[in-house]
Amino acid sequence: MNIPPNLRYTKSHEWVQDLGGGKARIGLTDHAQGEMGDIVFVTLPEVGDDVAAGERLADVESVKAVSEVYSPLSGKVSAVNDALAEDPAAINNDAYGAWLAELSDIDDMEGAGVELLCAQEYEALMKEA
């Protein structure tokens, strides 16, 4: 299983990349995309939307089901990965390259939302499952 050490993870299988300057990038983990199967459609938030930690950020539709993606942080959507509209399967091909949204106005990666796990903690969580 691919778990890059430079990212943080949620128990609901989102990843967070700290971009610095109060910005973060969010996507789905390799585990999540594998469980979903072939991803066929993605509904992304709008740039400018305010997002609260623990609330729905996006929807991902696979051949199996539609799954909600929850934001691990609170902030403002500053960018979305528009390329996913044309190629939602990019998430299956490169879960850590096919980010969903970038948030800005994040105060702090720690304590600013949902509990974030380091790579080792996320890997341990996956071994328990």
Buried (B, 14 or more C-beta within 10 A) or exposed (E): EEBEEEBBBBEBBBBBBBBEEBBBBBBBBBBBBBBBEEBBEBBBBEEEBEBEBBEEBBBBBBEEEEBEBBBBBBBBBBBBBEEBEEBBBBBBEEBBEBBBBBBBBBEEBEEBBBEBBBBEBBBEBBEEE
